[in-house]
Amino acid sequence: MGQGTIQLIQLISGFCLINWLTKDAYATFTLVMAIQSMTSVLVELTVSQSLTALIGSKIDDAKVVGRYVAACRFYRDRMLIVGSVVVLFVFLLIAPKYGWTDGLWFLLWLSVVVTLVFQARSGIYGPIFLLKRDLVSVYRIGISSGIVRFLLLIGAYFFGVLSAPLALMYGALQACMSGWASKELTKNDLVNPLPKTELTFEKKGILSQSVPRMPSTIFYAFEGQVAIFLISFFGTTSGIAEIGALSRLGMLFLIFEQTGSVLIIPYFAKMEASRVKIMSLLFIAGAILFFFASSAFAYLLPEPLLFVLGDGYQHLKFEIFLIISASGVRVMTMVILSVCMARKYIFPWFSIIDVVPLLIVMALGFALVDLSQLSNVLYLTLAMAVTKMLSTVFILFVGMRRETGAIRMQPN
């Protein structure tokens, strides 16, 4: 219920922005959000995500939790500095193309940096809530910050001052609220180590879980926004707004995708090895049924989805089916990858299996497809989503075989 409320607030806010902003303004909002989303992944590189598996059953030991959090912050703070500088040069580079004045591009850059800083805080302290099974606090933070942002958007629209930069700054404020609250509500669950405390063991643990996935994570930082970047390069400003609006429909699936980190990962992390296979199959079967149901709805009855997009987007019927299908495939991938992360199926060759097939699909798409057409970009996006899912299935299969073999080798 709580997670659904958070996503509902985000959905309503997103669809209101589609209808309230002009196409040019929404194109700016979409492009900046794509840059922010990509950078957010690059300054995370699964470092915070590794805390859930590494802390695990030791969640009640405040000193252990504090040491892992401190080690995580060591890496996150440095990556944030590098990421902020890189994004600064990105905005300087693209500002002339989109007519962003000096004041405008700086404000857009600032909104991205502030958001990244406080998202990092939420990411670092979030695993504590999950392992403590304190989802109520997670929901309260998400709902309260989301409501504040939505009310500010309504006020700006009512007074006729709503713009892309203002909408982005409200998003940064929401991130500030969430990051601050996450840190405050978990301060009693950890003991910060003294300055200059040796954290070699914890840092190695984080790197052992993060480094094998870093190449694929870096790749997916771009891949996740590839449709927007392709349209911005090959297409038009109107195309950027349209792909941004369609991407908002993908937010309908966020509640299912985030279930991976909120429920599935902690659930499988504590599960006995003998139950992993059957429970994984049950979860995957449910995701497959969900995919077929959602895709069929989008194909047979797109009108409700067109309605929420508003004027200017009514010609995107088949494009809606493509984006919903790709989102459904990602839900299946999320379920499988969540099991892999929880069971530590992170092998040295992880990134090769994860990335190389996608690179092949992307290369074929770039060579054979007219990427100035929105539908063709969406076809490529769907093909990439399917390829990613198949690669993840292979990793899960290998991980299960190895874990089952390890159980059999244990003495009675």
Phi, psi and omega in degrees: 000312182297313180296322178297322179294318178301312182293326179296317178298316179295320180296313181298316178299316181296315181289329175296318179298322178300320182277331185272330181269148173293165181298320179295317180293321180290331175296318176298313179302315181297314183294317180294320178295325177294317177297317180297315180297318180296315181293325179301320178290320183292328179270002175255308178047038177065011181298310180292323181299330182292341183297325182301312181286324184287321179283310174046237184289353180269016185299334181276356177266099187299327180291318178297315179300316180298321179293317180292322178296317179297319178295321179294317179296327177305314181282316184298318182297321180289322179291327178295319179298312180298315181299320181296320180292317180298316180295326177302313180291328177297314180293322176299325183286318187267347183305315180299324183297323184257009175070029179277122178290171182302314180295323183290311183294327178293320178295320178296317178298317181297320179298322179293313184296315179299318179298316181298318182299314184277336170296325178297320178296317177298320180293324181289316185268348180302317180302333178295316177301316185293316181288333175278354185057034178264066181288338180300316179296320178300316181292319179299317179297311182295318182290313183295315180292324178293321179294317179302314179298316182297318179295322177294322177296318179298316180298316180296320179293319182298321181270003174073026182244006183293131179215170179299312179300320180293319177299321179291322178293325175295324175295322177295321177297319177300318178297321177300313180299315183293316181296316180296314182295321180299318180292317183293320185282348179249005185295337178274354182263000180214155175243115181293131179294156179295153178305144179067017174293137179288123182238031184301316182298314182293319179297319178296321179298317179296315180294326180296329179270335186265317187302315180300336182262352186299314179303316180290327179294317177299318178297315183287341174300322175278316185302325182295337180244015188300324181298316181293317181293323179295315179295321180295331181272313185265333188259213185238171176299321177299321178296323177298316179297320181292317178292328176294319179294317178295323178297328177298328176296328176298338177296340176301337183262358183299324181299326180280322179293319181287344174302332180302312182279330185279321186239312190292314183298308177299325182296312181283335180295328182261002186281146173293141186302328183293341183261353188298315186298308184294320180290325177298316180298321179294316179295318181293321178299319177297321179294323179294316177299320179297319180300311182295321181294315182291321180294318179297319179297314182296327181282317186274332186219069182281348187303316178300325180287323175296326181298316183289338177283333177082189183295150178093352183230013187286350181269008189258037185300304183290328177298327176296317178300318181294316183290324178291321178296316179297322179293322177296322177296321180295328176297317177298318179297319180301316181299313183293315181294326179297320177296316180301317180293316182296323182268005178061040174277057181247099187259161180303331181266010183309309186293329180296310180294328185282323191257317188303313178301323179292322178298322178296314179298317180296318180298317177297319179297315180297325184279327191250344190247142175281101187274008172278348178266129183301317182297322179293322176298321180289324174301316179296320178299317179295317179298322178292321179297318179295318179299317178299318181297316181295322177296320180292325176299318180297317180297318179298317181299314179296317180299318179295318180298318181291320180292320178296320178295324179294323179295317182294330182280346180289140179291149179290000000 
